[in-house]
Amino acid sequence: MTETALATAMPVRRPIAELPDELVSQIAAGEVVDRPAAAVRELLDNALDAGATQVTVRLLGGGIRCITVEDDGMGIPPEELPLALRRHATSKIRDLRELECVGSLGFRGEALAAIASVSDLSITSRTPEAAHATRLDARSGELRAAARGRGTTIEVRELFFNTPARRKFLKTEATEQAHCLEALRRQALAYPEVGFALWSEGKLVEQWRPAPRQQRLADVLGEDFVAASRPFEWEVPALRILGRLGLPEAARARADLQYLYVNGRFVRDRTLAHALRSAFDDVLHGQRQPSYWVAIDINPELVDVNVHPTKSEVRFRDSRGLHQQLRRLAVEALAQSRAEELPAAEPAATVSYSLAPAASPLRAAEAPAFSSPPPLAMPREQTALSWSAPRSEPAPPERDAWLARLTSPVAPVTSVATSAPTAAAPAPVQDEWPLGRAIAQLHGIYVLAENRQGLVLVDMHAAHERVLYERFKQALARRMDAQPLLIPLAFAASAEELALAEAHADTLLQLGLDLSPLGRQQLALRSRPALLDGADLVALSRQVLADLGQHGGSQVLERAQHDLLATMACHAAVRANRQLSLTEMNALLRDMERTERADQCNHGRPTWRQLSLRDLDALFLRGR
């Protein structure tokens, strides 16, 4: 390389210099404000912190040409208006103690300064005591009297006019307006007691008046979401979890209907999102995404919100416990069947049915009693702040023999055994059961039944598959029995995996994995879950450690065992073109009513549908 080329390649040393205030502000603005919706979000936070009961947003050019946010909050005194535009000037916190337990949406004191550095901004504000409002122009610093009622109006004109490179990255006006509307929607869902309105080009785009939370959810997310979702709630002294979880049938192709809040702040938390998504493991079809609205109110001392400039990420002191509790609540909500929501008369003495594959490896003398399986217990009340999962009950002695047969091949189903009704039992009537009384079988695939609402159609294979799958899971009872390995399995591990194995040794043992360091760069596996014979143990171990590191817990092995049970249930369930008697069809309906998650099969497909009398009348134009 020539001396000229070498000189060109060598970096030129530049002296260290303090950056101008304007450049510092624009650098900070790049972290806080990247598009009009980010400015709207920050201004909405300030309005809500000011105690507003009505917030109006007005846009021109999708927010690129102008954003105006009006509120009826407490306002800003005239002497504090210039200070409001300075960096790190805020009324939200005063010292480190208040920073560690932030209770407001804003606290950094950066938003107004950042927005003012990349736009032409003005503030008009009036306190309840003031005789008139005061307007501050951020560019000139001029203060003058203005007219408006109590509250604050912030006008942001020509966003990024002095940073053309940033402005080039903005999308179309319609796209930017849609992002602004989404920012408003997120706040509207968190604060139902506040009214919100969005105007664009002088036209009203969306408006939500103050309403009870249930009504606000219906107004913002739609009546369909409320109808196809289930509420759940759990509370201890330092924590309250409230939410609505969309049913699997309301799942979407995109994750665009997922709203998660911590102390009134919309956040994106991978740990909590994983807890909710994992609850849908065996009820969601394919790559569909669940829909939910979840609000977590937690003691501010147990969560750190000073993590990201946009305040969209938080850190919990006990993320693992919160993950487990949220997942437990979601699983419990999904365990209910839609059949439980159908109105039914008081049941009379019913016929006792039992539907089970005769050629299944679960022989009657060996299998647990499944005729009336006990429900999965989910703790709803606790007296102290404890989110750890309850210990599994010891397995009964008769279960050991059954667990030993779980890995044996499943024989094909050749017949369906049913117990005959007693002579004294009255004939069933359709009002006794939510899923009604079986009346026929269609093409050897569907069971037709009539109930008080009309006609019930059941996919008999999918329904029986779910019934058997849930019974197998109950018999397993979440117990991860370990099988010692004759020769320990050693494999290379990273420093992070070694540290996780040591830190979570007790958790790994509960999952059936005896995993411990073997030297400085290896891990040794000395036991595995008893059901997972023939599995790739190294890959499973790595995946479990990754889950523990990211979420503080792992369902990897549980899912692997459930996949095995799901395969068994699929092979053992009644097949298409099997002719069932009415007694056998009624047995299946009764089993479905007793089974959790009976609305979907193991693959997430629906197992039954209800056609109401109104639906049937519409098909034949009755009453028109």
Secondary structure, DSSP 8 states (H G I E B T S, - for coil): --HHHHHHHS----------HHHHHHHHHHHH-SSHHHHHHHHHHHHHHTT-SEEEEEEEGGGTSEEEEEE-S----GGGHHHHTSTT--SS--SHHHHTT--SS--SS-HHHHHHHTSEEEEEEE-TT-SSEEEEETTT--EEEE---SEEEEEEESTTTT-HHHHHT---HHHHHHHHHHHHHHHHHH-TTSEEEEEETTEEEEEE----HHHHHHHHH-HHHHHTEEEEEEEETTEEEEEEEE-GGG-BSSS-SEEEEETTEE---HHHHHHHHHTTTTTS-TT-B--EEEEEEE-GGGEE-TTSTTS---EETTHHHHHHHHHHHHHHHHHS-GGGGS------S------EETTSSS-TTTS---SS----------SSS-----------HHHHHHHHHTTS-------EE-----TTS----TTSSTT-EEEEEETTTEEEEE-SSEEEEEEHHHHHHHHHHHHHHHHHTT---EEEEEEEEEEE--HHHHHHHHHTHHHHHHTT-EEEE-SSSEEEEEEEETT-TTS-HHHHHHHHHHHHHHHSS--HHHHHHHHHHHHHHHHHS--TT----HHHHHHHHHHHHHSTTTTB-TTS-B-EEEEEHHHHHHHTTTT-
